[in-house]
Amino acid sequence: MTMENAKKDNQVSERVIEAVKIKAVNGKLSCPMARALAKELNVPAKEGGKAANNLGIKIHSCELDCF
């Protein structure tokens, strides 16, 4: 994978990034909250995971290995 493709893979909409920032507590976001947030924003769960990764937010209490 080229660096350009890697950057494209990590692109996340600003609204998802802002929503993840708001919901995260102490740099963490629970898996159920992340999935609910993705559903609320009508985006794939993976996009929420990318936003969390880009922000350095850890997803915890994973249930379905979505992130």
CORJOFEN-V169416 format. One record per backbone hydrogen bond with DSSP energy under -0.5 kcal/mol. CO is the residue of the C=O (numbers start at 0). NH is the residue of the N-H. Records with the same first field share a line. If there is no record, write none. Layout:
CO = NH / NH
This chain:
1 = 5
2 = 6
3 = 7
4 = 8
5 = 9
7 = 10
12 = 16
13 = 17
14 = 18
15 = 19
16 = 20
17 = 21
18 = 22
19 = 23
24 = 27
26 = 57
27 = 24
28 = 59
29 = 33
30 = 34
31 = 35
32 = 36
33 = 37
34 = 38
35 = 39
36 = 40
37 = 41 / 42
38 = 41
43 = 46 / 47
44 = 48
45 = 49
46 = 50
47 = 51
48 = 52
49 = 53
50 = 54
51 = 55 / 56
52 = 55
57 = 28 / 59
59 = 30
